[in-house]
Structure formats: C-alpha cells, structure tokens
Amino acid sequence: MNFTDEALRILSWKMCGDHAAITSRAQMEAMLLAMIRVALRTGLGRPAVVRWVKNTLPAVTAESRPGEKTDLQWAAPRMARLLCSRMLQHARAEPVRRETCETIVGL
C-alpha cells in the first residue's frame, strides 16, 4: 500500500500526534472503522479516507474470496486495522521527519 497522500499524513498526525484527543489504538480504530463504513456504503466522507478506501478495497477483496463480491462488513474492520497501523507508523515518524526538514536548506 502506498501511503503518500499528504492529507492522510496530516490526518494521522491530528489523530495521534502530540496533542491529539485519541488516547488508544482501539479508539483510533473505532473512529476509522466508522469513517470506512460510511465511505464503503455511500462513497462520502473525508476525501483522503474515501480515496484510500477505493484504492485499498481491491487488495482486501483479493484476500477474501477471489471472484466473489466482497462482504463489506468483513472488509471494513480489516481496512480500519490496516489504516490505523499505517497512520500510527507515520505519526511516530513525524517528529523525525520534521527535524530532518529543518536541516535542509530552503525548507
């Protein structure tokens, strides 16, 4: 999975950065699960999350049962766990990334 979407990087920092209201991985996963379910059902929501869901769903579908229609109730929790994991990785790396940018001339 490619996690280069700047909007998702920013969302991950807001959700689990230094001053975030989310205090646990379970809380973050629950919030993402709700967002993913809405995106799967309606195609609406935060554009970065909707875009990520559309790009990731085929990979999750291939994991379930090839050739069969994906059970969205089955896929949503797996996608939430995957997105949560990626967002936590990027949030933890953010302070290091910011320090690195300060050492580059012009940034």
Secondary structure by P-SEA (a helix, b strand, c coil): cccccaaaaaaaaaacccccccccaaaaaaaaaaaaaaaaacccccaaaaaaaaacaaaaaaacccccccaaaaaaaaaaaaaaaaaaaaaaaaaaaaaaaaacccc
